[in-house]
Amino acid sequence: MAPREATRRRQPLRRDQLTELREDFGRAVLAQVSVPVLLIAAERDRFFPTHLAQETCALIPDCTLVW
């Protein structure tokens, strides 16, 4: 018979945990971009709001943000 710990199922991640993992991974990837990036954003964009566009641009080493 298998040890009790080996048969225990892992608890699924909560939504806030998934969001944090995704954000941490995204930040790490953006910091490694090695080509110039032109990020075009709109002030009324509901999917990619202003603060997120600014944060994304700040994470990419050679990024220009255009509104």
mmCIF file as gemmi writes it, N, C-alpha and C atoms, coordinates in Angstrom:
data_model
loop_
_atom_site.group_PDB
_atom_site.id
_atom_site.type_symbol
_atom_site.label_atom_id
_atom_site.label_alt_id
_atom_site.label_comp_id
_atom_site.label_asym_id
_atom_site.label_entity_id
_atom_site.label_seq_id
_atom_site.pdbx_PDB_ins_code
_atom_site.Cartn_x
_atom_site.Cartn_y
_atom_site.Cartn_z
_atom_site.occupancy
_atom_site.B_iso_or_equiv
_atom_site.pdbx_formal_charge
_atom_site.auth_seq_id
_atom_site.auth_asym_id
_atom_site.pdbx_PDB_model_num
ATOM 1 N N . MET Axp A 1 ? 0.835 -1.188 0 1 0 ? 1 A 1
ATOM 2 C CA . MET Axp A 1 ? 0 0 0 1 0 ? 1 A 1
ATOM 3 C C . MET Axp A 1 ? 0.884 1.258 0 1 0 ? 1 A 1
ATOM 4 N N . ALA Axp A 2 ? 0.509 2.267 -0.761 1 0 ? 2 A 1
ATOM 5 C CA . ALA Axp A 2 ? 1.29 3.496 -0.904 1 0 ? 2 A 1
ATOM 6 C C . ALA Axp A 2 ? 1.181 4.343 0.36 1 0 ? 2 A 1
ATOM 7 N N . PRO Axp A 3 ? 2.244 5.068 0.669 1 0 ? 3 A 1
ATOM 8 C CA . PRO Axp A 3 ? 2.172 5.962 1.833 1 0 ? 3 A 1
ATOM 9 C C . PRO Axp A 3 ? 1.059 6.984 1.655 1 0 ? 3 A 1
ATOM 10 N N . ARG Axp A 4 ? 0.509 7.395 2.76 1 0 ? 4 A 1
ATOM 11 C CA . ARG Axp A 4 ? -0.613 8.346 2.737 1 0 ? 4 A 1
ATOM 12 C C . ARG Axp A 4 ? -0.273 9.622 1.972 1 0 ? 4 A 1
ATOM 13 N N . GLU Axp A 5 ? 0.93 10.153 2.157 1 0 ? 5 A 1
ATOM 14 C CA . GLU Axp A 5 ? 1.326 11.391 1.481 1 0 ? 5 A 1
ATOM 15 C C . GLU Axp A 5 ? 1.399 11.227 -0.029 1 0 ? 5 A 1
ATOM 16 N N . ALA Axp A 6 ? 1.78 10.07 -0.489 1 0 ? 6 A 1
ATOM 17 C CA . ALA Axp A 6 ? 1.912 9.843 -1.928 1 0 ? 6 A 1
ATOM 18 C C . ALA Axp A 6 ? 0.557 9.776 -2.61 1 0 ? 6 A 1
ATOM 19 N N . THR Axp A 7 ? -0.461 9.377 -1.889 1 0 ? 7 A 1
ATOM 20 C CA . THR Axp A 7 ? -1.791 9.242 -2.491 1 0 ? 7 A 1
ATOM 21 C C . THR Axp A 7 ? -2.625 10.504 -2.35 1 0 ? 7 A 1
ATOM 22 N N . ARG Axp A 8 ? -2.144 11.464 -1.562 1 0 ? 8 A 1
ATOM 23 C CA . ARG Axp A 8 ? -2.883 12.708 -1.385 1 0 ? 8 A 1
ATOM 24 C C . ARG Axp A 8 ? -2.903 13.511 -2.677 1 0 ? 8 A 1
ATOM 25 N N . ARG Axp A 9 ? -4.042 14.037 -3.006 1 0 ? 9 A 1
ATOM 26 C CA . ARG Axp A 9 ? -4.146 14.879 -4.203 1 0 ? 9 A 1
ATOM 27 C C . ARG Axp A 9 ? -3.755 16.303 -3.868 1 0 ? 9 A 1
ATOM 28 N N . ARG Axp A 10 ? -3.1 16.935 -4.822 1 0 ? 10 A 1
ATOM 29 C CA . ARG Axp A 10 ? -2.753 18.347 -4.63 1 0 ? 10 A 1
ATOM 30 C C . ARG Axp A 10 ? -4.004 19.19 -4.75 1 0 ? 10 A 1
ATOM 31 N N . GLN Axp A 11 ? -4.037 20.228 -3.951 1 0 ? 11 A 1
ATOM 32 C CA . GLN Axp A 11 ? -5.147 21.167 -4.021 1 0 ? 11 A 1
ATOM 33 C C . GLN Axp A 11 ? -4.957 22.054 -5.247 1 0 ? 11 A 1
ATOM 34 N N . PRO Axp A 12 ? -6.025 22.317 -5.989 1 0 ? 12 A 1
ATOM 35 C CA . PRO Axp A 12 ? -5.885 23.21 -7.146 1 0 ? 12 A 1
ATOM 36 C C . PRO Axp A 12 ? -5.515 24.618 -6.68 1 0 ? 12 A 1
ATOM 37 N N . LEU Axp A 13 ? -4.808 25.326 -7.541 1 0 ? 13 A 1
ATOM 38 C CA . LEU Axp A 13 ? -4.427 26.7 -7.22 1 0 ? 13 A 1
ATOM 39 C C . LEU Axp A 13 ? -5.649 27.601 -7.247 1 0 ? 13 A 1
ATOM 40 N N . ARG Axp A 14 ? -5.659 28.557 -6.339 1 0 ? 14 A 1
ATOM 41 C CA . ARG Axp A 14 ? -6.732 29.55 -6.331 1 0 ? 14 A 1
ATOM 42 C C . ARG Axp A 14 ? -6.489 30.555 -7.443 1 0 ? 14 A 1
ATOM 43 N N . ARG Axp A 15 ? -7.514 31.272 -7.806 1 0 ? 15 A 1
ATOM 44 C CA . ARG Axp A 15 ? -7.411 32.26 -8.884 1 0 ? 15 A 1
ATOM 45 C C . ARG Axp A 15 ? -6.336 33.292 -8.602 1 0 ? 15 A 1
ATOM 46 N N . ASP Axp A 16 ? -6.261 33.775 -7.364 1 0 ? 16 A 1
ATOM 47 C CA . ASP Axp A 16 ? -5.246 34.786 -7.04 1 0 ? 16 A 1
ATOM 48 C C . ASP Axp A 16 ? -3.834 34.209 -7.137 1 0 ? 16 A 1
ATOM 49 N N . GLN Axp A 17 ? -3.663 32.93 -6.82 1 0 ? 17 A 1
ATOM 50 C CA . GLN Axp A 17 ? -2.359 32.293 -6.966 1 0 ? 17 A 1
ATOM 51 C C . GLN Axp A 17 ? -1.979 32.167 -8.437 1 0 ? 17 A 1
ATOM 52 N N . LEU Axp A 18 ? -2.944 31.796 -9.272 1 0 ? 18 A 1
ATOM 53 C CA . LEU Axp A 18 ? -2.683 31.684 -10.71 1 0 ? 18 A 1
ATOM 54 C C . LEU Axp A 18 ? -2.319 33.033 -11.304 1 0 ? 18 A 1
ATOM 55 N N . THR Axp A 19 ? -3.035 34.059 -10.894 1 0 ? 19 A 1
ATOM 56 C CA . THR Axp A 19 ? -2.763 35.409 -11.386 1 0 ? 19 A 1
ATOM 57 C C . THR Axp A 19 ? -1.348 35.841 -10.996 1 0 ? 19 A 1
ATOM 58 N N . GLU Axp A 20 ? -0.961 35.572 -9.756 1 0 ? 20 A 1
ATOM 59 C CA . GLU Axp A 20 ? 0.373 35.939 -9.296 1 0 ? 20 A 1
ATOM 60 C C . GLU Axp A 20 ? 1.454 35.183 -10.072 1 0 ? 20 A 1
ATOM 61 N N . LEU Axp A 21 ? 1.249 33.903 -10.324 1 0 ? 21 A 1
ATOM 62 C CA . LEU Axp A 21 ? 2.216 33.119 -11.093 1 0 ? 21 A 1
ATOM 63 C C . LEU Axp A 21 ? 2.352 33.657 -12.505 1 0 ? 21 A 1
ATOM 64 N N . ARG Axp A 22 ? 1.212 33.972 -13.122 1 0 ? 22 A 1
ATOM 65 C CA . ARG Axp A 22 ? 1.227 34.497 -14.487 1 0 ? 22 A 1
ATOM 66 C C . ARG Axp A 22 ? 1.955 35.835 -14.544 1 0 ? 22 A 1
ATOM 67 N N . GLU Axp A 23 ? 1.68 36.695 -13.581 1 0 ? 23 A 1
ATOM 68 C CA . GLU Axp A 23 ? 2.32 38.011 -13.564 1 0 ? 23 A 1
ATOM 69 C C . GLU Axp A 23 ? 3.822 37.898 -13.338 1 0 ? 23 A 1
ATOM 70 N N . ASP Axp A 24 ? 4.231 37.038 -12.412 1 0 ? 24 A 1
ATOM 71 C CA . ASP Axp A 24 ? 5.663 36.859 -12.16 1 0 ? 24 A 1
ATOM 72 C C . ASP Axp A 24 ? 6.366 36.318 -13.396 1 0 ? 24 A 1
ATOM 73 N N . PHE Axp A 25 ? 5.761 35.339 -14.058 1 0 ? 25 A 1
ATOM 74 C CA . PHE Axp A 25 ? 6.342 34.764 -15.265 1 0 ? 25 A 1
ATOM 75 C C . PHE Axp A 25 ? 6.431 35.822 -16.36 1 0 ? 25 A 1
ATOM 76 N N . GLY Axp A 26 ? 5.369 36.591 -16.535 1 0 ? 26 A 1
ATOM 77 C CA . GLY Axp A 26 ? 5.343 37.633 -17.553 1 0 ? 26 A 1
ATOM 78 C C . GLY Axp A 26 ? 6.415 38.679 -17.334 1 0 ? 26 A 1
ATOM 79 N N . ARG Axp A 27 ? 6.602 39.078 -16.08 1 0 ? 27 A 1
ATOM 80 C CA . ARG Axp A 27 ? 7.642 40.069 -15.772 1 0 ? 27 A 1
ATOM 81 C C . ARG Axp A 27 ? 9.02 39.529 -16.122 1 0 ? 27 A 1
ATOM 82 N N . ALA Axp A 28 ? 9.256 38.283 -15.798 1 0 ? 28 A 1
ATOM 83 C CA . ALA Axp A 28 ? 10.56 37.679 -16.081 1 0 ? 28 A 1
ATOM 84 C C . ALA Axp A 28 ? 10.818 37.611 -17.581 1 0 ? 28 A 1
ATOM 85 N N . VAL Axp A 29 ? 9.798 37.268 -18.337 1 0 ? 29 A 1
ATOM 86 C CA . VAL Axp A 29 ? 9.94 37.154 -19.795 1 0 ? 29 A 1
ATOM 87 C C . VAL Axp A 29 ? 10.151 38.531 -20.416 1 0 ? 29 A 1
ATOM 88 N N . LEU Axp A 30 ? 9.377 39.51 -19.995 1 0 ? 30 A 1
ATOM 89 C CA . LEU Axp A 30 ? 9.504 40.854 -20.567 1 0 ? 30 A 1
ATOM 90 C C . LEU Axp A 30 ? 10.894 41.433 -20.32 1 0 ? 30 A 1
ATOM 91 N N . ALA Axp A 31 ? 11.468 41.155 -19.187 1 0 ? 31 A 1
ATOM 92 C CA . ALA Axp A 31 ? 12.803 41.671 -18.867 1 0 ? 31 A 1
ATOM 93 C C . ALA Axp A 31 ? 13.875 41.075 -19.769 1 0 ? 31 A 1
ATOM 94 N N . GLN Axp A 32 ? 13.576 39.965 -20.416 1 0 ? 32 A 1
ATOM 95 C CA . GLN Axp A 32 ? 14.558 39.3 -21.275 1 0 ? 32 A 1
ATOM 96 C C . GLN Axp A 32 ? 14.411 39.651 -22.756 1 0 ? 32 A 1
ATOM 97 N N . VAL Axp A 33 ? 13.447 40.473 -23.096 1 0 ? 33 A 1
ATOM 98 C CA . VAL Axp A 33 ? 13.267 40.864 -24.5 1 0 ? 33 A 1
ATOM 99 C C . VAL Axp A 33 ? 14.503 41.636 -24.936 1 0 ? 33 A 1
ATOM 100 N N . SER Axp A 34 ? 15.098 41.205 -26.036 1 0 ? 34 A 1
ATOM 101 C CA . SER Axp A 34 ? 16.381 41.807 -26.444 1 0 ? 34 A 1
ATOM 102 C C . SER Axp A 34 ? 16.302 42.597 -27.754 1 0 ? 34 A 1
ATOM 103 N N . VAL Axp A 35 ? 15.109 42.874 -28.216 1 0 ? 35 A 1
ATOM 104 C CA . VAL Axp A 35 ? 14.946 43.671 -29.433 1 0 ? 35 A 1
ATOM 105 C C . VAL Axp A 35 ? 14.139 44.919 -29.086 1 0 ? 35 A 1
ATOM 106 N N . PRO Axp A 36 ? 14.287 45.992 -29.851 1 0 ? 36 A 1
ATOM 107 C CA . PRO Axp A 36 ? 13.471 47.174 -29.595 1 0 ? 36 A 1
ATOM 108 C C . PRO Axp A 36 ? 11.984 46.869 -29.781 1 0 ? 36 A 1
ATOM 109 N N . VAL Axp A 37 ? 11.163 47.452 -28.906 1 0 ? 37 A 1
ATOM 110 C CA . VAL Axp A 37 ? 9.717 47.217 -28.947 1 0 ? 37 A 1
ATOM 111 C C . VAL Axp A 37 ? 8.998 48.55 -29.036 1 0 ? 37 A 1
ATOM 112 N N . LEU Axp A 38 ? 8.024 48.622 -29.933 1 0 ? 38 A 1
ATOM 113 C CA . LEU Axp A 38 ? 7.136 49.772 -30.021 1 0 ? 38 A 1
ATOM 114 C C . LEU Axp A 38 ? 5.782 49.303 -29.509 1 0 ? 38 A 1
ATOM 115 N N . LEU Axp A 39 ? 5.396 49.786 -28.352 1 0 ? 39 A 1
ATOM 116 C CA . LEU Axp A 39 ? 4.122 49.402 -27.732 1 0 ? 39 A 1
ATOM 117 C C . LEU Axp A 39 ? 3.109 50.507 -27.997 1 0 ? 39 A 1
ATOM 118 N N . ILE Axp A 40 ? 2.066 50.174 -28.73 1 0 ? 40 A 1
ATOM 119 C CA . ILE Axp A 40 ? 1.034 51.143 -29.085 1 0 ? 40 A 1
ATOM 120 C C . ILE Axp A 40 ? -0.179 50.874 -28.221 1 0 ? 40 A 1
ATOM 121 N N . ALA Axp A 41 ? -0.643 51.911 -27.527 1 0 ? 41 A 1
ATOM 122 C CA . ALA Axp A 41 ? -1.769 51.75 -26.602 1 0 ? 41 A 1
ATOM 123 C C . ALA Axp A 41 ? -2.763 52.887 -26.789 1 0 ? 41 A 1
ATOM 124 N N . ALA Axp A 42 ? -3.958 52.662 -26.287 1 0 ? 42 A 1
ATOM 125 C CA . ALA Axp A 42 ? -5.012 53.68 -26.345 1 0 ? 42 A 1
ATOM 126 C C . ALA Axp A 42 ? -5.513 53.953 -24.929 1 0 ? 42 A 1
ATOM 127 N N . GLU Axp A 43 ? -5.814 55.189 -24.646 1 0 ? 43 A 1
ATOM 128 C CA . GLU Axp A 43 ? -6.241 55.568 -23.299 1 0 ? 43 A 1
ATOM 129 C C . GLU Axp A 43 ? -7.54 54.905 -22.877 1 0 ? 43 A 1
ATOM 130 N N . ARG Axp A 44 ? -8.42 54.569 -23.789 1 0 ? 44 A 1
ATOM 131 C CA . ARG Axp A 44 ? -9.712 53.957 -23.448 1 0 ? 44 A 1
ATOM 132 C C . ARG Axp A 44 ? -9.743 52.438 -23.64 1 0 ? 44 A 1
ATOM 133 N N . ASP Axp A 45 ? -8.597 51.844 -23.813 1 0 ? 45 A 1
ATOM 134 C CA . ASP Axp A 45 ? -8.514 50.405 -24.03 1 0 ? 45 A 1
ATOM 135 C C . ASP Axp A 45 ? -8.972 49.67 -22.771 1 0 ? 45 A 1
ATOM 136 N N . ARG Axp A 46 ? -10.012 48.86 -22.882 1 0 ? 46 A 1
ATOM 137 C CA . ARG Axp A 46 ? -10.544 48.133 -21.728 1 0 ? 46 A 1
ATOM 138 C C . ARG Axp A 46 ? -9.737 46.875 -21.423 1 0 ? 46 A 1
ATOM 139 N N . PHE Axp A 47 ? -9.1 46.316 -22.421 1 0 ? 47 A 1
ATOM 140 C CA . PHE Axp A 47 ? -8.336 45.088 -22.223 1 0 ? 47 A 1
ATOM 141 C C . PHE Axp A 47 ? -6.942 45.371 -21.674 1 0 ? 47 A 1
ATOM 142 N N . PHE Axp A 48 ? -6.326 46.442 -22.122 1 0 ? 48 A 1
ATOM 143 C CA . PHE Axp A 48 ? -4.953 46.787 -21.763 1 0 ? 48 A 1
ATOM 144 C C . PHE Axp A 48 ? -4.951 48.222 -21.24 1 0 ? 48 A 1
ATOM 145 N N . PRO Axp A 49 ? -5.376 48.442 -19.991 1 0 ? 49 A 1
ATOM 146 C CA . PRO Axp A 49 ? -5.516 49.8 -19.457 1 0 ? 49 A 1
ATOM 147 C C . PRO Axp A 49 ? -4.18 50.55 -19.38 1 0 ? 49 A 1
ATOM 148 N N . THR Axp A 50 ? -4.267 51.853 -19.243 1 0 ? 50 A 1
ATOM 149 C CA . THR Axp A 50 ? -3.116 52.747 -19.249 1 0 ? 50 A 1
ATOM 150 C C . THR Axp A 50 ? -2.024 52.306 -18.287 1 0 ? 50 A 1
ATOM 151 N N . HIS Axp A 51 ? -2.388 52.015 -17.046 1 0 ? 51 A 1
ATOM 152 C CA . HIS Axp A 51 ? -1.367 51.652 -16.059 1 0 ? 51 A 1
ATOM 153 C C . HIS Axp A 51 ? -0.64 50.365 -16.43 1 0 ? 51 A 1
ATOM 154 N N . LEU Axp A 52 ? -1.347 49.441 -17.064 1 0 ? 52 A 1
ATOM 155 C CA . LEU Axp A 52 ? -0.726 48.184 -17.474 1 0 ? 52 A 1
ATOM 156 C C . LEU Axp A 52 ? 0.217 48.397 -18.664 1 0 ? 52 A 1
ATOM 157 N N . ALA Axp A 53 ? -0.159 49.269 -19.572 1 0 ? 53 A 1
ATOM 158 C CA . ALA Axp A 53 ? 0.713 49.582 -20.707 1 0 ? 53 A 1
ATOM 159 C C . ALA Axp A 53 ? 1.995 50.241 -20.213 1 0 ? 53 A 1
ATOM 160 N N . GLN Axp A 54 ? 1.88 51.15 -19.273 1 0 ? 54 A 1
ATOM 161 C CA . GLN Axp A 54 ? 3.058 51.824 -18.717 1 0 ? 54 A 1
ATOM 162 C C . GLN Axp A 54 ? 3.958 50.845 -17.963 1 0 ? 54 A 1
ATOM 163 N N . GLU Axp A 55 ? 3.346 49.964 -17.181 1 0 ? 55 A 1
ATOM 164 C CA . GLU Axp A 55 ? 4.123 48.967 -16.435 1 0 ? 55 A 1
ATOM 165 C C . GLU Axp A 55 ? 4.838 48.013 -17.391 1 0 ? 55 A 1
ATOM 166 N N . THR Axp A 56 ? 4.14 47.575 -18.431 1 0 ? 56 A 1
ATOM 167 C CA . THR Axp A 56 ? 4.728 46.669 -19.413 1 0 ? 56 A 1
ATOM 168 C C . THR Axp A 56 ? 5.906 47.326 -20.106 1 0 ? 56 A 1
ATOM 169 N N . CYS Axp A 57 ? 5.74 48.554 -20.509 1 0 ? 57 A 1
ATOM 170 C CA . CYS Axp A 57 ? 6.819 49.283 -21.183 1 0 ? 57 A 1
ATOM 171 C C . CYS Axp A 57 ? 8.032 49.427 -20.265 1 0 ? 57 A 1
ATOM 172 N N . ALA Axp A 58 ? 7.795 49.677 -18.995 1 0 ? 58 A 1
ATOM 173 C CA . ALA Axp A 58 ? 8.902 49.832 -18.043 1 0 ? 58 A 1
ATOM 174 C C . ALA Axp A 58 ? 9.671 48.524 -17.844 1 0 ? 58 A 1
ATOM 175 N N . LEU Axp A 59 ? 9.013 47.392 -18.051 1 0 ? 59 A 1
ATOM 176 C CA . LEU Axp A 59 ? 9.657 46.091 -17.851 1 0 ? 59 A 1
ATOM 177 C C . LEU Axp A 59 ? 10.493 45.64 -19.045 1 0 ? 59 A 1
ATOM 178 N N . ILE Axp A 60 ? 10.242 46.22 -20.21 1 0 ? 60 A 1
ATOM 179 C CA . ILE Axp A 60 ? 10.985 45.846 -21.416 1 0 ? 60 A 1
ATOM 180 C C . ILE Axp A 60 ? 12.168 46.802 -21.569 1 0 ? 60 A 1
ATOM 181 N N . PRO Axp A 61 ? 13.383 46.26 -21.653 1 0 ? 61 A 1
ATOM 182 C CA . PRO Axp A 61 ? 14.576 47.11 -21.675 1 0 ? 61 A 1
ATOM 183 C C . PRO Axp A 61 ? 14.578 48.231 -22.735 1 0 ? 61 A 1
ATOM 184 N N . ASP Axp A 62 ? 14.214 47.96 -23.956 1 0 ? 62 A 1
ATOM 185 C CA . ASP Axp A 62 ? 14.255 48.974 -25.02 1 0 ? 62 A 1
ATOM 186 C C . ASP Axp A 62 ? 12.85 49.116 -25.614 1 0 ? 62 A 1
ATOM 187 N N . CYS Axp A 63 ? 11.977 49.772 -24.837 1 0 ? 63 A 1
ATOM 188 C CA . CYS Axp A 63 ? 10.573 49.882 -25.241 1 0 ? 63 A 1
ATOM 189 C C . CYS Axp A 63 ? 10.154 51.342 -25.335 1 0 ? 63 A 1
ATOM 190 N N . THR Axp A 64 ? 9.416 51.649 -26.373 1 0 ? 64 A 1
ATOM 191 C CA . THR Axp A 64 ? 8.834 52.97 -26.568 1 0 ? 64 A 1
ATOM 192 C C . THR Axp A 64 ? 7.32 52.825 -26.539 1 0 ? 64 A 1
ATOM 193 N N . LEU Axp A 65 ? 6.66 53.606 -25.694 1 0 ? 65 A 1
ATOM 194 C CA . LEU Axp A 65 ? 5.207 53.565 -25.574 1 0 ? 65 A 1
ATOM 195 C C . LEU Axp A 65 ? 4.606 54.745 -26.326 1 0 ? 65 A 1
ATOM 196 N N . VAL Axp A 66 ? 3.676 54.446 -27.214 1 0 ? 66 A 1
ATOM 197 C CA . VAL Axp A 66 ? 3.015 55.48 -28.017 1 0 ? 66 A 1
ATOM 198 C C . VAL Axp A 66 ? 1.513 55.421 -27.728 1 0 ? 66 A 1
ATOM 199 N N . TRP Axp A 67 ? 0.939 56.599 -27.462 1 0 ? 67 A 1
ATOM 200 C CA . TRP Axp A 67 ? -0.509 56.679 -27.196 1 0 ? 67 A 1
ATOM 201 C C . TRP Axp A 67 ? -1.23 57.121 -28.417 1 0 ? 67 A 1
